[in-house]
Amino acid sequence: MARVCGFDVVKGPQRLMRTGITLIFIGHINFILGAIVHGTVLRHVANPEKRVSMEYCAANIISVTSGLLSITTGIIAILVSRNLLSLKLHWALFCVSLLNSLLSAACFVGLVLAITLTVSNGGKQLIAGCNSSALPGDARSAIMSNDCPFDTTRIYDTTLALWIPSMIMAAFEASLSIRCFVVAFILRGIGPCGETYFRERLQEESSDKVDVGGHKLETNQLLAKAMQANAQDV
């Protein structure tokens, strides 16, 4: 239980801050990748002939939203690392990290599905907006014939090259968000993890009080001896 639920009082806030910074960094990268996919590749096929391709929904909407939410989770994690006793920040980290872990996991699954479908059909859905009445068997044929209202240069390779790192980033976002969620559990004292953490805090606080009380008692004894010595001299 100590290995899973341990949150070191000294090193824990530093680790939480590093987790938050990493989430902000990964969230920015994932957001940028989603924006590049949308701006350079998929904006032309977002709604071809009033059909929304599954690749567009999986890679763009969920990925971009997950990136933004990861940035938010990272910021809250940094704030919590600097304010461990703030109740509002605890609940904020609890809710946002839970939502982001679920969304990042859905993004990962959606990207795996999108990549699998794209590879299996040769990128045919990526060129669904072409004017040709009979679409070619794969995206590379459309590139050669250039029978599309938009530039299809390397659309298949570029999309996969952007989706694969985005998928990896989504997996990292999910794992780091789960870590933040567990920390929020510990700080709120929910379950056995929080009980262990607060027991350690109480032991440390009690030991500090004993030390302080011992110093006070020793000081009072010295003062009493000094007063007795002065009284004898008089």
C-alpha positions in Angstrom: 0.0 0.0 0.0 2.9 2.4 0.8 4.3 2.0 -2.7 0.9 2.7 -4.4 -0.5 5.3 -2.0 2.7 6.9 -0.7 2.8 10.7 -1.1 6.0 12.0 0.5 5.5 15.3 2.4 8.8 16.7 1.1 9.2 15.2 -2.4 5.5 14.8 -3.2 4.7 18.4 -4.0 7.8 18.6 -6.2 6.7 15.5 -8.1 3.2 16.8 -8.5 4.6 20.1 -9.9 6.7 18.1 -12.4 3.6 16.1 -13.4 1.7 19.4 -13.9 4.5 20.9 -16.0 4.7 17.7 -18.1 0.9 17.7 -18.6 1.0 21.3 -19.8 3.8 20.5 -22.2 2.2 17.4 -23.6 -1.2 19.1 -23.8 0.2 21.9 -25.9 1.9 19.4 -28.3 -1.3 17.4 -28.6 -3.4 20.6 -29.2 -0.9 21.8 -31.9 -0.9 18.4 -33.6 -4.7 18.4 -33.7 -4.7 21.9 -35.1 -2.2 21.0 -37.8 -4.2 18.0 -38.8 -7.3 20.1 -39.1 -5.7 23.1 -40.8 -3.5 21.3 -43.3 -5.3 18.0 -44.0 -8.8 17.4 -42.7 -10.6 20.7 -43.0 -11.3 19.9 -46.6 -12.9 16.5 -45.7 -14.6 17.6 -42.5 -18.0 17.5 -44.2 -17.7 16.0 -47.7 -21.1 15.7 -49.3 -22.7 16.2 -45.9 -20.9 13.2 -44.4 -18.6 13.6 -41.4 -15.7 11.1 -41.6 -14.9 9.0 -38.5 -11.3 9.9 -38.7 -12.0 13.6 -38.4 -14.2 13.2 -35.3 -11.7 10.9 -33.6 -8.5 12.8 -34.4 -9.6 16.4 -34.3 -12.4 17.0 -31.8 -11.4 14.6 -29.1 -7.7 15.2 -29.5 -7.9 19.0 -29.4 -10.3 18.9 -26.4 -8.0 16.5 -24.6 -5.0 18.8 -25.1 -6.8 21.8 -23.7 -8.1 19.9 -20.7 -4.6 18.5 -20.1 -3.2 22.0 -19.9 -5.9 22.9 -17.4 -5.1 19.8 -15.3 -1.4 20.7 -15.3 -2.1 24.2 -14.1 -4.3 23.0 -11.3 -1.7 20.4 -10.3 0.9 23.1 -10.0 -1.4 25.2 -7.9 -2.1 22.2 -5.6 1.6 21.5 -5.2 2.0 25.0 -3.8 -1.1 24.9 -1.7 -1.5 21.4 -0.3 -4.1 22.4 2.3 -6.5 24.1 -0.1 -9.9 22.3 -0.1 -11.1 23.9 -3.3 -8.0 23.1 -5.3 -8.2 19.5 -4.1 -11.7 19.1 -5.5 -10.8 20.9 -8.6 -7.8 18.6 -9.2 -10.1 15.6 -8.4 -12.8 16.5 -10.9 -10.5 17.8 -13.7 -8.0 15.0 -13.6 -10.8 12.4 -13.6 -12.5 14.0 -16.6 -9.1 14.3 -18.4 -8.1 10.7 -17.8 -11.4 9.5 -19.3 -11.2 11.9 -22.2 -7.5 11.1 -22.9 -8.3 7.4 -22.8 -11.2 7.9 -25.2 -8.8 10.0 -27.4 -6.3 7.1 -27.4 -8.9 4.5 -28.3 -10.4 6.8 -31.0 -7.0 7.4 -32.6 -6.2 3.7 -32.6 -9.5 3.1 -34.3 -9.0 6.0 -36.8 -5.5 4.8 -37.7 -6.7 1.2 -38.1 -9.6 2.2 -40.4 -7.4 4.5 -42.4 -4.8 1.9 -43.0 -7.3 -0.8 -43.8 -9.2 1.2 -46.4 -6.1 2.9 -47.9 -7.2 6.4 -46.8 -10.3 6.3 -49.0 -12.3 8.3 -46.4 -9.7 11.0 -46.4 -10.4 11.7 -50.1 -14.2 11.4 -49.8 -14.5 15.0 -51.0 -13.0 14.4 -54.4 -15.1 15.2 -57.4 -14.5 11.8 -59.1 -17.7 9.8 -59.4 -15.8 6.6 -58.8 -13.3 7.1 -56.0 -9.9 5.3 -56.4 -9.0 2.3 -54.3 -6.7 4.3 -52.0 -5.5 7.9 -51.4 -2.3 7.5 -53.3 -4.3 7.0 -56.6 -6.1 10.2 -56.0 -2.7 11.9 -55.4 -1.5 10.7 -58.8 -4.7 11.7 -60.6 -5.2 14.9 -58.6 -8.9 14.6 -59.2 -9.8 16.5 -56.0 -10.9 20.1 -55.2 -8.1 20.4 -52.7 -4.4 19.6 -52.6 -4.0 15.9 -51.8 -0.2 15.9 -51.7 0.9 13.4 -49.1 -2.5 13.6 -47.3 -2.3 9.9 -46.4 1.2 9.9 -45.0 0.9 13.3 -43.3 -2.3 12.3 -41.5 -0.8 9.1 -40.1 2.5 10.9 -39.2 0.5 13.4 -37.1 -2.0 10.9 -35.7 0.6 8.4 -34.3 2.4 10.9 -32.0 -0.9 12.3 -31.0 -2.0 8.8 -30.0 1.2 8.5 -27.9 0.6 11.9 -26.3 -2.9 10.8 -25.4 -1.6 7.7 -23.6 0.8 9.9 -21.6 -2.0 12.4 -20.8 -4.2 9.6 -19.5 -1.4 8.1 -17.2 -0.4 11.5 -15.8 -4.0 12.5 -15.2 -4.6 9.2 -13.3 -1.6 10.1 -11.2 -3.1 13.5 -10.4 -6.4 11.8 -9.6 -4.7 9.5 -7.1 -2.9 12.5 -5.5 -6.2 14.3 -5.1 -7.6 11.2 -3.4 -4.7 11.2 -1.0 -4.9 14.9 -0.1 -8.6 14.6 0.5 -8.2 11.7 2.8 -10.5 9.4 0.7 -10.0 5.7 1.1 -6.9 3.9 2.5 -4.5 6.1 0.5 -5.6 9.3 2.2 -5.8 7.5 5.6 -2.1 6.5 5.2 -1.1 10.0 4.2 -2.9 11.8 7.0 -1.7 9.3 9.6 1.9 10.2 8.5 1.0 13.9 8.7 -0.5 13.6 12.2 2.6 11.7 13.4 4.9 14.4 12.1 2.8 17.1 13.6 2.6 15.3 17.0 6.4 14.8 17.0 6.9 18.5 16.2 4.6 19.3 19.1 6.6 17.0 21.4 9.8 18.6 20.4 8.4 22.1 20.9 6.9 21.1 24.3 10.2 19.6 25.4 12.1 22.8 24.5 9.5 24.8 26.5 9.7 22.5 29.5 13.5 22.7 29.5 13.4 26.5 29.2 10.9 26.8 32.1 13.2 24.6 34.3 16.2 26.7 33.5 14.2 29.9 34.4 13.1 28.3 37.7 16.6 27.4 38.6 17.8 30.9 37.8 15.1 32.4 39.9 16.0 30.1 42.8 19.6 31.0 42.6 18.8 34.7 42.6 16.6 34.3 45.7 19.4 32.5 47.6 21.8 35.2 46.7 19.5 37.8 48.1 
